[in-house]
Amino acid sequence: MILPDQNTHDNVCYHVEMRLSLSFSDSNEGRHGALAGAWLMSLRNENTRRAYSRDLQGLFTLFDSANFDALEAQRRHIDLWVQTLVGAPTTIARRISAVASFYAYLLSEDVVSSNPVAHVRRPRVDPDHSATRGLTLEEAKVMLVSAREDSPRSGALLALLLISGVRLSEALKANLSDLQHDAGHRVLVISRKGGRRQKVVLAPQVVDAFAPLVGAQQALGLAVVQAGADTQDRPLFTTRSGSRWAQSEAFRAVQRIARAAGLEGKVTPHSMRHTHATLALEAGVPLADLQDSLGHADPRTTRRYDRARARLEKSSAYAVANSLAR
């Protein structure tokens, strides 16, 4: 079963109607699509909707193949689905969490009487583990050079991701008018998770990287943008046609730049944010300040970077190796 596209106007209207009426198709496949659409519309974060949609797709594929109604699911049915999951423990745990959220939504809307995922066992996940590949200081420098050689747009994006530590989605949602100047600081106003607006500092290197892309005055945040002008809502990162740069295309661009830089392993946009956190901690930035810069609502998220770094630096393997080398 193909889950509905959440981005078209017709589908948005359709799923709003479904949420208001909660009356669904008589067929399992149609009902599953409507239920999924209503639930996805309740999620605020676009990236979460996209990821959870893919996770729910696997469950519905199993149910649809057996002509089974998701509203009739009990724990044993979810346990059966879990047994089909493959991948890292973190991936499996996320998929189970997505389905648990789906049924929690149905429970809150009185569509089901219980959540069949509530007591399903989930894989043990190390809270400090991250599959994200971080860069060394030298690799980060090479990455920035490779990005500048690729294009002004790539140079500006990588500088913003790596030096300012913003998420790819936050960078791509920004508009030209979000480049501002505040109390002597060059800043970019971005939308954090949950829609919260925050000003992030643009260091001189980032401002310089933006100059070829948007012009020196605008990069400095000094250009006056008239209210209602055509440039007011112009995307900061655009395609040649002037449309907003798609996240999937920008993601692939980062990977292409990493390959051109000769970096091994899976390098992603989040690798830049991971590297920002690691380099900031190595430079002595206090955890509380890093938390503010990264926009983490929970300090435990920020501390995870510090614990992971310390675990590698303080590994007993180095002590044993030194003893054996004497």
Backbone bond lengths (Angstrom), bond angles and torsions (degrees), N, CA, C in turn:
res aa  C-N    CA-C-N  psi(-1)  N-CA   C-N-CA  omega(-1)  CA-C   N-CA-C  phi
1 M - - - 1.463 - - 1.519 109.78 -
2 I 1.334 117.50 136.36 1.449 121.97 178.59 1.520 108.80 -95.71
3 L 1.324 116.08 123.18 1.457 119.15 178.57 1.517 109.62 -72.72
4 P 1.332 117.95 150.24 1.452 121.59 -175.03 1.516 112.73 -65.62
5 D 1.313 115.43 147.66 1.451 122.05 173.58 1.520 108.34 -72.50
6 Q 1.339 116.46 124.49 1.463 120.09 -175.68 1.530 112.93 -86.10
7 N 1.330 117.29 -2.91 1.455 118.94 -169.53 1.521 114.46 -97.66
8 T 1.337 118.86 -18.77 1.448 119.38 -177.79 1.515 111.12 -82.14
9 H 1.322 115.91 150.55 1.465 120.86 -177.78 1.518 111.21 -61.69
10 D 1.340 116.82 -42.91 1.465 119.83 -178.30 1.522 111.43 -62.20
11 N 1.324 115.79 -43.15 1.458 118.48 -178.62 1.518 111.62 -70.09
12 V 1.330 117.32 -36.18 1.463 119.63 176.48 1.521 109.95 -60.65
13 C 1.336 116.79 -46.74 1.466 120.64 178.95 1.526 110.72 -61.72
14 Y 1.331 115.71 -41.04 1.463 120.10 -178.86 1.526 110.70 -61.28
15 H 1.330 115.88 -45.34 1.459 118.21 -176.06 1.526 112.01 -75.80
16 V 1.319 117.28 -26.28 1.464 118.89 171.72 1.521 109.64 -63.46
17 E 1.342 116.10 -42.78 1.471 119.93 177.32 1.526 110.96 -62.51
18 M 1.328 116.08 -39.32 1.461 119.30 179.45 1.520 110.60 -63.81
19 R 1.340 116.45 -40.28 1.457 119.44 -179.78 1.518 110.79 -67.75
20 L 1.314 116.54 -33.75 1.462 119.47 -179.22 1.520 111.65 -73.67
21 S 1.327 116.03 -38.76 1.463 118.87 -174.51 1.524 113.01 -96.39
22 L 1.361 115.76 -30.17 1.458 121.36 -174.74 1.529 111.56 50.27
23 S 1.325 116.03 36.85 1.466 121.30 172.85 1.518 106.78 -111.70
24 F 1.326 117.29 125.07 1.444 121.07 -169.36 1.521 111.82 -120.55
25 S 1.323 114.84 169.46 1.462 122.33 179.92 1.525 110.94 -60.64
26 D 1.340 114.94 154.74 1.459 120.03 177.54 1.528 111.77 -75.09
27 S 1.330 118.05 -24.12 1.461 120.49 -179.74 1.525 109.76 -82.74
28 N 1.337 115.62 148.02 1.461 119.44 178.96 1.521 111.38 -59.22
29 E 1.337 116.02 -45.91 1.458 119.47 -176.86 1.524 111.35 -63.15
30 G 1.324 116.76 -44.24 1.457 119.86 178.46 1.513 111.98 -65.32
31 R 1.326 116.28 -40.53 1.460 120.64 179.59 1.529 110.58 -65.89
32 H 1.334 116.39 -42.14 1.460 119.76 179.26 1.527 111.11 -61.19
33 G 1.340 116.39 -42.41 1.456 119.59 179.13 1.514 112.45 -63.02
34 A 1.333 116.59 -41.18 1.463 120.49 -179.80 1.522 111.22 -68.93
35 L 1.327 116.61 -41.78 1.462 120.73 178.15 1.524 110.74 -61.89
36 A 1.340 115.41 -45.48 1.459 119.90 179.76 1.524 110.63 -62.93
37 G 1.333 116.71 -43.45 1.455 120.05 -179.77 1.513 112.22 -61.67
38 A 1.337 116.73 -42.16 1.463 120.48 179.21 1.521 110.77 -63.54
39 W 1.332 116.23 -43.54 1.466 120.14 179.88 1.525 111.38 -65.45
40 L 1.330 117.20 -46.08 1.459 120.41 -178.66 1.521 111.69 -61.63
41 M 1.328 116.66 -33.80 1.461 120.04 177.74 1.526 111.77 -65.37
42 S 1.333 117.39 -21.99 1.465 120.56 -178.93 1.521 112.15 -81.92
43 L 1.335 117.45 -12.56 1.458 121.66 -179.27 1.522 109.56 -87.00
44 R 1.308 117.10 133.78 1.458 121.03 -173.24 1.525 113.00 -83.57
45 N 1.332 116.80 -33.05 1.454 119.75 -173.72 1.524 111.37 -89.55
46 E 1.314 116.31 127.48 1.469 121.31 -177.03 1.521 111.88 -63.19
47 N 1.340 117.07 -41.21 1.458 119.92 179.84 1.525 111.35 -66.16
48 T 1.338 116.42 -36.91 1.463 120.09 177.41 1.517 110.09 -64.83
49 R 1.338 116.99 -42.38 1.464 120.31 178.28 1.522 110.92 -59.52
50 R 1.318 115.92 -42.75 1.464 120.02 -177.77 1.533 110.73 -65.41
51 A 1.336 116.61 -46.24 1.463 120.44 -178.27 1.525 111.44 -67.92
52 Y 1.335 116.83 -44.49 1.460 120.26 -178.75 1.526 111.54 -67.51
53 S 1.319 116.88 -31.22 1.459 120.07 177.27 1.524 110.36 -62.43
54 R 1.328 115.79 -43.24 1.472 119.77 178.10 1.529 110.83 -65.28
55 D 1.333 116.45 -39.35 1.464 119.93 -179.16 1.525 111.31 -65.43
56 L 1.330 116.09 -41.39 1.462 119.87 -178.93 1.526 111.27 -70.51
57 Q 1.333 115.62 -28.13 1.467 120.27 -179.83 1.527 111.24 -56.57
58 G 1.336 116.63 -40.31 1.456 120.01 -179.19 1.514 112.79 -63.28
59 L 1.331 116.73 -41.06 1.463 120.40 178.86 1.517 110.77 -65.23
60 F 1.329 116.82 -45.60 1.461 120.30 -177.87 1.526 111.82 -67.79
61 T 1.324 116.90 -32.65 1.464 119.40 176.39 1.524 110.19 -60.71
62 L 1.334 116.25 -42.28 1.462 120.73 178.04 1.523 110.85 -65.50
63 F 1.329 116.89 -46.53 1.462 120.53 -178.44 1.526 111.66 -65.65
64 D 1.336 116.59 -42.80 1.467 119.93 -178.40 1.527 111.53 -65.40
65 S 1.334 116.68 -35.34 1.469 119.63 -179.90 1.525 111.48 -65.41
66 A 1.338 116.01 -25.73 1.468 120.56 178.76 1.522 111.65 -102.51
67 N 1.355 116.01 6.95 1.468 121.03 -177.24 1.534 110.69 52.52
68 F 1.340 113.72 45.17 1.467 120.34 -176.58 1.522 109.61 -107.39
69 D 1.326 116.50 138.03 1.460 122.91 -178.08 1.527 109.79 -84.26
70 A 1.331 116.63 123.24 1.467 120.97 -180.00 1.521 112.32 -60.45
71 L 1.337 117.02 -25.49 1.462 120.43 -179.62 1.525 111.85 -72.48
72 E 1.318 116.42 -14.63 1.463 120.64 179.85 1.529 112.00 -97.94
73 A 1.315 117.24 2.31 1.464 120.97 -174.17 1.523 112.14 -65.10
74 Q 1.311 115.22 139.53 1.455 123.19 172.92 1.524 107.84 -121.84
75 R 1.329 115.51 175.78 1.461 118.18 -175.10 1.522 111.91 -55.80
76 R 1.308 118.80 -40.06 1.463 120.51 -177.03 1.526 111.88 -61.34
77 H 1.337 116.28 -31.27 1.469 119.18 178.18 1.532 110.32 -71.37
78 I 1.328 115.69 -39.40 1.465 119.38 178.21 1.526 110.00 -68.01
79 D 1.342 117.04 -40.13 1.468 120.30 177.33 1.526 110.78 -59.08
80 L 1.322 116.72 -38.74 1.463 120.85 178.21 1.522 110.31 -63.39
81 W 1.327 116.29 -43.25 1.470 120.26 178.38 1.521 110.84 -63.33
82 V 1.343 117.27 -42.49 1.466 121.11 -179.62 1.522 110.54 -58.82
83 Q 1.325 117.13 -36.05 1.462 120.65 -179.69 1.524 112.15 -64.74
84 T 1.323 117.75 -19.50 1.467 120.84 -179.86 1.524 112.23 -88.33
85 L 1.330 117.31 -10.29 1.458 120.90 -174.70 1.519 111.25 -76.28
86 V 1.312 115.55 139.39 1.463 121.62 175.90 1.523 107.85 -127.82
87 G 1.324 115.73 156.17 1.452 119.76 179.95 1.517 110.97 128.39
88 A 1.321 114.97 -176.33 1.460 121.09 -179.96 1.527 110.13 -67.78
89 P 1.337 117.85 153.83 1.468 120.63 178.30 1.522 113.04 -54.10
90 T 1.335 117.09 -37.53 1.461 119.53 179.56 1.525 111.25 -65.00
91 T 1.327 116.56 -37.71 1.464 120.75 179.13 1.518 110.87 -67.18
92 I 1.325 116.22 -45.11 1.464 120.12 179.65 1.525 110.41 -64.45
93 A 1.333 116.69 -41.94 1.465 120.50 179.30 1.523 110.78 -61.68
94 R 1.340 116.73 -39.16 1.465 119.64 179.20 1.518 111.28 -65.98
95 R 1.321 117.17 -40.17 1.462 120.31 -179.86 1.526 111.00 -64.82
96 I 1.317 116.32 -40.65 1.463 119.46 177.20 1.526 110.12 -65.24
97 S 1.324 116.89 -40.16 1.467 120.73 178.48 1.521 111.07 -62.41
98 A 1.327 116.48 -38.62 1.463 120.08 179.09 1.520 110.89 -62.83
99 V 1.328 116.49 -46.17 1.465 120.18 -179.73 1.526 110.42 -67.30
100 A 1.336 116.92 -36.19 1.466 120.24 176.73 1.525 110.50 -62.99
101 S 1.331 116.39 -39.60 1.463 120.55 178.12 1.526 110.90 -65.58
102 F 1.321 116.21 -39.14 1.462 121.24 178.36 1.529 110.71 -59.85
103 Y 1.321 116.30 -48.37 1.467 119.10 -178.86 1.530 111.67 -72.42
104 A 1.324 117.58 -29.34 1.463 119.83 175.37 1.527 110.03 -64.14
105 Y 1.338 115.52 -37.45 1.466 119.79 176.33 1.526 110.59 -64.21
106 L 1.334 116.64 -46.34 1.466 120.12 179.31 1.525 110.95 -61.58
107 L 1.323 116.76 -37.32 1.464 120.68 178.80 1.524 110.63 -65.73
108 S 1.336 116.10 -40.67 1.467 119.63 -179.96 1.519 112.23 -66.96
109 E 1.347 116.42 -24.56 1.458 121.35 179.47 1.531 112.04 -96.81
110 D 1.336 116.23 8.71 1.474 122.21 179.19 1.525 112.85 60.90
111 V 1.328 116.55 28.25 1.462 120.65 176.43 1.527 110.01 -83.42
112 V 1.343 116.94 -33.59 1.463 122.24 174.36 1.524 108.05 -125.09
113 S 1.323 116.05 162.04 1.469 120.30 -177.39 1.520 113.07 -95.93
114 S 1.339 117.34 -12.29 1.463 120.86 178.69 1.519 109.13 -156.62
115 N 1.334 115.60 163.23 1.459 121.31 178.88 1.525 108.51 -99.73
116 P 1.329 118.54 109.31 1.471 120.90 -176.68 1.522 113.69 -68.58
117 V 1.327 117.31 -9.81 1.466 120.67 -178.32 1.524 111.14 -96.31
118 A 1.314 117.47 -8.73 1.461 122.01 -170.64 1.525 113.25 -52.42
119 H 1.318 117.73 -41.34 1.465 120.75 -174.79 1.528 113.00 -112.90
120 V 1.310 116.38 15.73 1.468 120.17 177.48 1.531 109.33 -69.94
121 R 1.311 116.58 134.31 1.459 120.71 180.00 1.525 110.38 -72.76
122 R 1.313 114.09 137.63 1.462 120.04 -179.32 1.522 109.34 -115.23
123 P 1.320 117.52 151.98 1.470 119.72 -179.76 1.520 111.10 -64.08
124 R 1.325 115.15 146.87 1.461 120.28 177.02 1.525 108.50 -71.62
125 V 1.316 115.13 129.83 1.465 120.85 -177.53 1.523 109.06 -122.94
126 D 1.327 116.24 128.50 1.459 121.13 175.95 1.522 108.21 -69.38
127 P 1.345 118.85 117.49 1.469 120.11 -177.01 1.520 113.40 -64.01
128 D 1.337 116.60 -19.26 1.460 119.68 -179.15 1.524 112.66 -95.78
129 H 1.338 116.03 -6.20 1.467 118.79 -177.72 1.525 110.74 -78.59
130 S 1.304 114.78 140.06 1.460 120.47 174.66 1.520 108.40 -140.40
131 A 1.313 115.41 131.83 1.464 119.82 177.66 1.526 111.24 -80.90
132 T 1.328 116.24 -6.07 1.463 120.42 -178.57 1.517 110.60 -69.89
133 R 1.304 116.38 132.56 1.456 121.29 179.06 1.521 109.24 -87.37
134 G 1.323 116.41 115.43 1.453 120.78 176.94 1.522 110.35 -85.90
135 L 1.326 116.26 160.10 1.460 121.40 -179.57 1.518 110.41 -105.75
136 T 1.318 116.14 150.96 1.452 120.55 170.40 1.527 108.08 -76.62
137 L 1.325 116.10 171.10 1.461 119.87 178.78 1.523 110.72 -60.06
138 E 1.322 117.18 -43.92 1.462 120.46 -179.50 1.524 111.19 -66.12
139 E 1.328 117.07 -39.75 1.464 120.06 177.94 1.523 110.88 -64.63
140 A 1.325 116.80 -37.50 1.464 120.47 178.82 1.527 110.57 -63.42
141 K 1.322 116.48 -40.55 1.465 120.20 178.64 1.528 110.65 -64.22
142 V 1.329 115.72 -43.10 1.469 120.35 179.18 1.521 110.33 -63.79
143 M 1.319 116.64 -38.53 1.467 121.40 -179.96 1.526 110.47 -62.81
144 L 1.321 117.53 -41.94 1.464 120.86 179.61 1.528 111.05 -65.47
145 V 1.314 116.81 -40.25 1.466 120.51 177.85 1.524 110.26 -64.03
146 S 1.316 116.50 -44.64 1.464 121.09 179.54 1.522 111.08 -61.50
147 A 1.325 117.11 -38.01 1.465 121.11 -179.99 1.520 110.98 -67.51
148 R 1.331 116.93 -42.33 1.468 119.89 178.82 1.521 110.94 -63.23
149 E 1.315 116.51 -37.35 1.463 120.21 179.31 1.520 111.53 -70.80
150 D 1.330 117.09 -25.36 1.461 120.78 -179.50 1.522 111.08 -70.57
151 S 1.333 117.29 -52.38 1.470 122.00 179.36 1.521 109.12 -177.09
152 P 1.350 118.20 159.28 1.469 120.07 175.22 1.526 112.31 -57.64
153 R 1.325 116.80 -37.08 1.462 120.27 179.89 1.524 110.70 -64.50
154 S 1.320 116.47 -45.17 1.461 120.34 179.13 1.521 111.16 -65.50
155 G 1.324 116.31 -39.85 1.458 119.90 179.14 1.515 112.06 -61.79
156 A 1.341 115.90 -42.13 1.464 120.01 179.16 1.523 111.11 -67.67
157 L 1.325 116.94 -42.38 1.464 120.23 -178.40 1.523 111.44 -63.77
158 L 1.330 117.16 -48.64 1.465 119.64 -177.61 1.521 111.46 -65.66
159 A 1.319 117.40 -36.44 1.464 119.50 176.78 1.521 110.73 -63.29
160 L 1.326 116.18 -40.90 1.463 120.72 -179.87 1.526 111.06 -67.10
161 L 1.329 117.16 -44.27 1.463 120.80 -178.90 1.520 111.64 -66.48
162 L 1.313 116.36 -43.90 1.458 120.87 -172.50 1.530 112.79 -83.09
163 I 1.313 117.37 -45.79 1.464 120.18 -174.68 1.525 111.84 -84.38
164 S 1.329 117.51 -37.52 1.470 120.11 178.69 1.521 112.42 -93.27
165 G 1.326 117.98 -16.96 1.455 121.34 174.24 1.513 115.74 74.14
166 V 1.330 118.30 22.74 1.467 119.78 -178.62 1.524 110.09 -81.76
167 R 1.304 115.76 160.05 1.465 121.46 174.84 1.528 109.44 -75.51
168 L 1.329 116.29 154.78 1.460 120.18 178.96 1.523 110.71 -59.22
169 S 1.323 117.59 -44.01 1.468 120.63 -178.81 1.519 111.07 -62.09
170 E 1.339 117.29 -36.59 1.465 120.92 179.70 1.522 110.77 -67.45
171 A 1.323 116.39 -39.56 1.463 120.39 179.54 1.523 111.32 -65.98
172 L 1.328 116.61 -42.99 1.461 120.12 -174.77 1.525 112.92 -76.03
173 K 1.326 117.92 -20.49 1.462 120.71 177.74 1.527 112.26 -82.67
174 A 1.323 117.23 -13.73 1.463 121.06 -176.64 1.524 111.08 -70.59
175 N 1.328 114.96 148.52 1.459 121.97 176.84 1.519 110.11 -108.76
176 L 1.314 115.72 165.34 1.454 121.12 -179.86 1.524 111.20 -57.83
177 S 1.318 116.92 -37.29 1.463 120.99 -178.74 1.523 112.71 -70.46
178 D 1.334 117.53 -9.90 1.468 120.68 178.56 1.521 112.13 -80.54
179 L 1.324 117.43 -10.64 1.461 121.02 172.48 1.518 107.86 -76.94
180 Q 1.312 117.01 114.63 1.458 120.78 -173.17 1.525 111.21 -136.89
181 H 1.328 114.05 174.09 1.458 122.60 179.48 1.518 106.53 -126.12
182 D 1.343 117.65 124.05 1.463 120.29 -174.53 1.527 110.32 -138.70
183 A 1.322 116.03 115.51 1.468 122.84 175.26 1.532 112.50 51.65
184 G 1.312 115.57 42.34 1.450 120.15 177.96 1.511 115.15 86.10
185 H 1.324 116.78 0.74 1.459 121.03 179.76 1.524 110.07 -111.66
186 R 1.323 117.05 139.76 1.453 121.49 170.10 1.521 106.77 -82.95
187 V 1.311 117.68 127.03 1.464 120.87 -174.95 1.522 110.59 -134.27
188 L 1.322 113.88 160.21 1.457 121.99 171.12 1.521 106.84 -124.46
189 V 1.316 116.76 127.27 1.459 121.24 178.55 1.526 107.65 -87.80
190 I 1.322 116.18 119.05 1.466 120.69 -177.57 1.519 110.17 -120.74
191 S 1.317 115.70 163.24 1.466 122.12 176.15 1.515 108.25 -101.71
192 R 1.329 115.66 114.24 1.451 121.29 178.94 1.526 109.94 -79.12
193 K 1.329 115.90 -179.74 1.459 120.91 175.43 1.522 109.39 -58.45
194 G 1.316 116.28 138.04 1.453 120.08 -178.75 1.515 113.31 84.40
195 G 1.348 117.00 1.63 1.456 120.13 177.52 1.512 114.85 87.38
196 R 1.346 118.12 1.23 1.464 120.64 -179.16 1.525 109.78 -68.69
197 R 1.330 116.39 132.59 1.459 121.90 -179.87 1.526 109.76 -91.20
198 Q 1.318 116.09 137.82 1.460 120.63 -178.95 1.519 109.66 -146.31
199 K 1.324 115.44 144.73 1.451 121.31 176.07 1.522 108.89 -93.28
200 V 1.327 116.01 126.17 1.462 120.47 176.19 1.524 108.28 -111.88
201 V 1.306 115.04 140.88 1.461 121.09 -176.88 1.525 110.56 -74.01
202 L 1.322 114.68 138.01 1.463 121.19 173.59 1.522 107.53 -106.12
203 A 1.325 115.92 108.59 1.457 120.47 177.92 1.526 109.28 -65.54
204 P 1.341 117.51 160.47 1.471 120.15 -178.50 1.529 113.91 -51.15
205 Q 1.346 117.51 -37.39 1.467 119.64 179.37 1.524 111.55 -63.78
206 V 1.328 116.96 -34.62 1.464 120.40 179.02 1.523 109.96 -72.00
207 V 1.325 116.31 -42.17 1.469 120.27 177.81 1.523 109.85 -59.62
208 D 1.329 116.58 -43.94 1.464 120.49 178.56 1.529 111.08 -62.14
209 A 1.331 116.82 -36.49 1.465 120.51 -179.94 1.520 111.62 -68.75
210 F 1.340 116.41 -30.17 1.458 119.97 -179.62 1.530 112.67 -80.16
211 A 1.316 117.52 -23.85 1.464 120.73 -174.79 1.529 113.45 -54.59
212 P 1.349 120.23 -46.85 1.472 118.88 178.84 1.524 113.13 -66.24
213 L 1.320 116.31 -21.40 1.462 120.10 -176.06 1.520 112.20 -86.32
214 V 1.340 116.89 -43.83 1.469 120.10 -173.01 1.522 113.61 -121.46
215 G 1.334 117.53 -5.81 1.448 119.76 -177.23 1.515 110.58 100.82
216 A 1.329 116.01 146.38 1.461 120.85 -174.20 1.520 112.75 -61.47
217 Q 1.341 117.53 -44.84 1.464 120.06 -177.62 1.523 111.65 -62.74
218 Q 1.329 116.46 -45.36 1.462 119.41 -179.31 1.523 110.44 -67.44
219 A 1.324 117.53 -37.50 1.460 120.60 178.84 1.520 111.17 -61.79
220 L 1.323 115.98 -34.78 1.458 120.42 178.02 1.516 112.65 -76.08
221 G 1.324 117.06 -9.56 1.452 119.86 -178.44 1.508 112.32 78.27
222 L 1.323 116.85 19.85 1.458 120.55 -175.93 1.514 113.08 -102.90
223 A 1.326 117.77 -16.24 1.462 119.96 -178.73 1.519 109.92 -68.47
224 V 1.319 115.82 134.53 1.457 120.42 179.82 1.522 109.18 -85.75
225 V 1.322 116.70 121.88 1.461 121.68 177.97 1.512 108.06 -102.40
226 Q 1.294 117.39 115.99 1.450 121.70 -177.63 1.521 111.11 -70.04
227 A 1.319 115.74 140.10 1.468 120.45 178.03 1.521 109.36 -60.26
228 G 1.306 115.46 129.38 1.455 120.28 178.39 1.514 113.78 84.47
229 A 1.328 117.18 -1.22 1.461 119.42 -179.94 1.518 110.02 -70.34
230 D 1.344 115.36 159.82 1.459 119.77 -177.59 1.525 111.93 -62.73
231 T 1.352 115.90 -28.06 1.460 119.34 -176.97 1.521 112.82 -81.83
232 Q 1.318 118.17 -8.40 1.464 121.27 -173.90 1.529 112.20 -55.45
233 D 1.320 116.82 -45.39 1.456 120.54 -176.32 1.521 112.13 -111.43
234 R 1.309 116.58 21.10 1.458 119.65 177.59 1.523 109.40 -68.89
235 P 1.332 118.40 131.26 1.465 120.36 179.90 1.525 111.21 -60.06
236 L 1.313 115.42 145.49 1.455 120.50 177.67 1.529 110.36 -68.48
237 F 1.323 115.88 -41.33 1.467 121.29 178.09 1.526 108.86 -112.68
238 T 1.318 115.80 118.08 1.462 120.11 -175.22 1.527 111.42 -125.44
239 T 1.324 113.95 166.04 1.458 121.04 171.23 1.526 107.81 -86.46
240 R 1.308 117.07 179.78 1.465 120.12 178.67 1.518 111.87 -63.23
241 S 1.334 116.69 -28.05 1.468 120.50 -179.90 1.524 112.35 -81.92
242 G 1.327 116.90 -6.57 1.458 120.19 179.21 1.512 114.70 95.67
243 S 1.330 117.60 -2.31 1.461 119.99 178.32 1.529 109.73 -80.82
244 R 1.319 115.91 163.83 1.461 120.32 -178.40 1.531 110.37 -66.03
245 W 1.305 116.51 137.59 1.459 122.35 -179.99 1.523 108.93 -65.39
246 A 1.326 117.26 123.17 1.462 121.86 -178.21 1.523 110.31 -70.52
247 Q 1.328 115.46 144.50 1.457 120.06 -177.48 1.523 111.92 -62.72
248 S 1.327 117.00 -38.78 1.466 119.68 -179.55 1.526 111.16 -63.95
249 E 1.332 116.68 -38.04 1.461 120.54 179.66 1.525 110.84 -70.33
250 A 1.328 116.44 -40.61 1.464 120.25 178.48 1.528 110.55 -65.81
251 F 1.325 116.14 -37.43 1.469 121.15 177.94 1.528 109.84 -59.43
252 R 1.321 115.39 -47.38 1.469 119.30 -179.83 1.526 111.11 -65.90
253 A 1.329 116.82 -32.87 1.462 120.05 179.01 1.529 110.66 -64.12
254 V 1.322 116.57 -41.16 1.467 120.31 178.27 1.524 110.23 -62.20
255 Q 1.316 116.87 -42.63 1.464 120.25 178.98 1.526 111.13 -65.22
256 R 1.326 116.41 -38.36 1.466 120.27 178.74 1.530 110.52 -64.86
257 I 1.319 116.23 -41.63 1.465 121.23 179.94 1.524 110.45 -64.61
258 A 1.337 116.52 -38.80 1.465 120.33 179.00 1.526 110.76 -64.25
259 R 1.328 116.31 -40.59 1.472 119.57 178.38 1.522 110.44 -64.96
260 A 1.333 115.86 -41.13 1.464 119.77 179.29 1.528 110.97 -64.28
261 A 1.334 115.94 -29.00 1.463 120.74 179.33 1.522 111.97 -81.64
262 G 1.331 116.34 -5.19 1.455 120.43 179.38 1.512 114.21 78.11
263 L 1.330 117.51 20.78 1.461 120.89 -179.35 1.521 110.07 -84.06
264 E 1.307 116.20 130.00 1.456 121.51 -179.55 1.522 110.52 -88.91
265 G 1.326 115.96 159.72 1.458 120.14 179.43 1.516 111.26 85.72
266 K 1.319 114.92 174.87 1.460 121.28 -177.35 1.524 110.24 -84.13
267 V 1.316 115.84 104.90 1.463 121.67 177.86 1.522 108.28 -103.10
268 T 1.316 116.80 125.47 1.462 122.89 -177.34 1.520 109.97 -126.34
269 P 1.330 118.13 171.04 1.465 119.62 175.16 1.526 112.67 -55.40
270 H 1.350 116.97 -36.36 1.468 118.51 179.92 1.523 111.41 -68.83
271 S 1.333 117.18 -20.79 1.467 119.90 174.40 1.524 110.19 -60.37
272 M 1.334 116.95 -32.82 1.456 120.57 179.94 1.534 110.62 -68.14
273 R 1.313 116.97 -42.38 1.469 121.50 178.53 1.532 110.29 -67.38
274 H 1.319 116.12 -40.47 1.465 121.59 176.69 1.527 109.76 -60.96
275 T 1.321 116.18 -44.40 1.459 121.22 179.88 1.518 110.94 -65.81
276 H 1.325 117.15 -40.46 1.469 121.25 176.81 1.525 110.10 -55.28
277 A 1.332 116.69 -47.59 1.464 120.72 -178.22 1.526 111.05 -63.59
278 T 1.319 116.57 -44.27 1.464 120.43 -178.41 1.523 111.61 -65.01
279 L 1.333 116.71 -46.14 1.465 120.11 -179.90 1.522 111.39 -65.99
280 A 1.331 116.95 -35.52 1.466 120.32 178.20 1.523 110.60 -64.34
281 L 1.329 117.17 -43.51 1.465 120.93 179.12 1.522 110.64 -65.61
282 E 1.328 117.04 -40.12 1.463 120.54 178.44 1.521 111.27 -65.00
283 A 1.343 116.27 -28.51 1.464 120.86 178.89 1.525 112.21 -83.39
284 G 1.337 116.94 -0.67 1.458 120.25 176.75 1.509 115.67 92.02
285 V 1.323 118.60 12.44 1.467 120.92 178.05 1.532 108.81 -67.28
286 P 1.338 118.73 127.02 1.467 120.98 178.78 1.525 111.23 -61.28
287 L 1.330 115.66 148.43 1.460 120.23 -178.53 1.517 112.13 -57.14
288 A 1.332 117.55 -40.13 1.467 120.59 -178.33 1.521 110.82 -62.96
289 D 1.336 116.90 -39.78 1.466 120.29 179.03 1.526 110.84 -68.89
290 L 1.327 116.31 -39.20 1.465 119.58 178.25 1.521 110.37 -65.41
291 Q 1.329 116.49 -39.25 1.469 120.31 177.68 1.520 110.59 -58.43
292 D 1.338 116.75 -44.00 1.466 120.39 178.90 1.525 110.81 -64.33
293 S 1.318 116.66 -42.94 1.464 120.19 -177.92 1.523 111.98 -64.55
294 L 1.337 116.23 -38.84 1.462 120.38 -178.66 1.517 112.67 -83.07
295 G 1.335 117.11 -12.69 1.459 120.00 179.32 1.509 113.68 75.00
296 H 1.339 117.24 27.08 1.464 120.66 178.25 1.525 110.07 -76.71
297 A 1.315 116.62 125.58 1.459 120.21 176.71 1.523 110.90 -73.72
298 D 1.323 116.69 -31.46 1.462 122.31 -177.18 1.525 109.17 -109.93
299 P 1.341 118.57 120.96 1.470 120.16 -179.16 1.519 113.33 -61.97
300 R 1.340 117.43 -22.25 1.463 119.70 178.95 1.523 111.36 -63.50
301 T 1.323 116.53 -30.11 1.467 119.99 178.28 1.516 110.52 -64.66
302 T 1.334 116.75 -41.04 1.460 121.03 179.85 1.523 111.03 -70.89
303 R 1.334 116.87 -41.08 1.468 120.44 -178.68 1.526 111.58 -62.34
304 R 1.322 116.48 -24.14 1.463 120.16 179.54 1.527 110.98 -59.23
305 Y 1.338 116.78 -38.98 1.464 120.19 178.37 1.523 110.45 -62.81
306 D 1.340 116.28 -41.72 1.458 121.03 -177.32 1.522 110.97 -67.85
307 R 1.333 117.35 -42.87 1.461 120.45 -179.64 1.526 111.04 -65.77
308 A 1.322 116.62 -41.46 1.464 120.22 179.71 1.527 110.69 -63.62
309 R 1.330 116.88 -40.22 1.463 121.05 179.16 1.530 110.36 -65.88
310 A 1.348 116.39 -45.30 1.461 120.65 -178.91 1.521 111.45 -64.50
311 R 1.324 116.43 -35.19 1.466 120.31 -178.89 1.524 110.18 -61.92
312 L 1.318 117.95 -38.19 1.464 121.10 179.50 1.526 111.15 -75.57
313 E 1.342 116.31 -45.33 1.458 120.29 -175.96 1.527 112.11 -66.27
314 K 1.338 117.08 -33.62 1.461 121.36 -175.82 1.529 112.55 -100.99
315 S 1.304 116.37 18.36 1.463 120.01 -179.08 1.526 110.70 -58.94
316 S 1.335 116.30 137.05 1.464 121.51 178.56 1.526 111.65 -65.60
317 A 1.326 116.67 -16.60 1.466 119.91 -179.56 1.524 111.41 -59.48
318 Y 1.344 116.79 -36.52 1.462 119.84 179.80 1.527 110.99 -66.23
319 A 1.330 117.16 -41.27 1.463 120.82 -179.76 1.524 111.05 -64.92
320 V 1.338 116.29 -43.43 1.464 120.13 179.19 1.527 110.60 -64.29
321 A 1.335 116.20 -42.90 1.467 120.05 179.80 1.525 111.00 -61.77
322 N 1.334 117.40 -41.11 1.467 121.05 179.34 1.524 111.08 -64.74
323 S 1.343 116.09 -39.06 1.465 119.74 179.63 1.524 111.13 -64.91
324 L 1.315 115.93 -42.05 1.461 120.26 -178.93 1.527 112.43 -70.44
325 A 1.333 116.34 -24.53 1.462 120.30 -177.19 1.524 112.35 -81.48
326 R 1.341 117.39 -11.22 1.471 119.78 -177.56 1.522 111.83 -75.26
